[in-house]
Amino acid sequence: MRPDCFECKYGELGHPCRSGDGAFDFAKVAAAIVGVARAYQAADVAGGEAVVGDDIAWVTDCEYETIEDHPDLLMPLIVAAMDACATPADASFVAAGLIENAVVKHGPALIDRLEALAQASPKASYILSGIWSQRGSVNEAVWARIGRAVAKHPRMSNDGRGPHDGGTVTVLDERAACALMRDCVSDTARAISL
């Protein structure tokens, strides 16, 4: 079963999250998630309201429904979203949105794959290090495992809100983080059979 969001089901959107053959299009959804991130980033810089184009506005409902009702689609979507991140700002949006919400809702079901991916991919680890467990919203055992998984690679920040294993935290500078964004997480995911 694929997401069938309200506007697609009862409106005239025509399921923009699907490819021509009707399959869920992970790359298209991930690109739209990052597109929304960039609209908010531009608004922050300009000091105004985010202007999200109609061509990608649908993704907020799609992302929500996928997290709520389609956990089987989450790992491929997370990997695609990590690949879509071209900047550290993109990565922080994907971490704080899609990934954090998925971990809060489905952490125990996702942790084995997230842990393996973070240990094998510096980019995945960097992005995963950007989630927070606000007010203990992430399962404690899952949070501890994420902290250990991201300890192997440099992180997004050391402000104390992200996952931590108690060891020394190395934070990437902007230049190194931008270079890291060129890595292809999906190649790593395939190599470790995710």
Beta strands, then each sheet from edge to edge (+ up, - down):
end
